[in-house]
Amino acid sequence: MATVAPSGPAGGFGVIARGRWATVVHGESWSAVHRVVYAIAGDVDPQFLWLDLRSAEEPADEPGPVELGWIPDSRCLVPKELTELAPRPAADARSLHAVVRSDDREAAPFSDFMRLPPIKQEIAAGLGADHERRVLVIANAERIRSQYPGDPSAIRPLLDAQLSAGLIPIVGARIRADPARLAFDFVFDVEAPDVAHWREGSLLCEKAPPGTPFHAGERTPLSAVSSIARTFP
């Protein structure tokens, strides 16, 4: 049953839009993770897009932002097949230089963009040339984890390609201790076993760029962050 989407003061995550930064939020509870993702995305961009990867055959243990009706259909995207989210093979250097007549350094961003899944290319293209940067949430990302490399250095170019195209990726996943998370600039661990115990839960910052309000190793109660607290019952 739909509920009224939470609103209120920001929780300080708007700083994520300040740099070319990508964010991953992970944890044990599916619903807790995605409520936090909802709060973070709304702080950064109230018109964020939500790319939902959960299967209809796999209902959530507890309702999340989509089930609660917080995200308008116009901003909630659902791929037909998970293979649509797989990265494309790297372009052949000779064919690439036939399109981009430049040196390798200038051709690399174009090559990385062409490796993005078509659905992300379409989202970026739809923003237009003079758009504001748009947050793209990738929810339930654990469902496509096997399609991506394990080495953070191999994932980073794909994140940079999204950032260069005007997207600000925020990934939500119910997986922990994945080395690939270190490819992201901000890494947050939602320490809550379920929604019922959210008041005892906390948000652990595992990684953050220098000069931001967040610091690696810092643990903040979920109830202390206004935008996050508003997403829980």
Phi, psi and omega in degrees: 000133183291145175236168179288130180296136181292148176213163180153191182302147179290159181258012177094002183278355179302341178299338181299332180281352186287325181242183176273074190239140177247150187231141171232137178237125182225168181169181185281321185264122180303309185292319180297316179302313187280339170291320177293318177300317178302315181295315180297313181299319180294328176295322185279318186206105181300341180257028183303153176261143183240111178263106188262124185252004182283139180283145177295337179279354180238077182297150180291147176298323179224150183294142176245192184304321180291312181298329181276357176076024183280341185249117179302148180304328182292341180245006178250116184250137180229115179290151178290320181225145180293337178297342177294343182262002180285140177291149179277158176298153177298141181290147176293132186301320182293317180290328180294318182288346174286338180262315181250104182273086184203182178278175185299323183296318182283334180280334185303313179301322178295317179299316181294322178297320181293343177278344181296149176303146182307323182297325178285325176297320181293320179297314181296318181295327181288347180286334180085172187284328186248038183272161167279156180295143186238133175287132173242110175276132173248101185267146181064040186294343179299339182288342179243010184304320184292345181275353184244153181294158179275337183282121179305326182293338178273339178274328185304317179301328179289325175292317180297325179295320178293317180296320180293333181274002177098004178264148174243098185285131172232114187256134174244130183211146176263059175221152183226158177057031176274120181304332183297339181297338181287353174287340183273158180278317176250130177232119180238135177250120178274107184266081178208127182290333180192175182293324183301331183252027185295329182295334176271354184278168180215166177247114180264123174274113179270334182201141177200149178293148176300149177085004176257167180290353183256145184223136180303133180092351181280133181243127182236130176302138178302325182290346183271352181253110189304315184292328177286314182302326182291344181272352181254153181288000000 
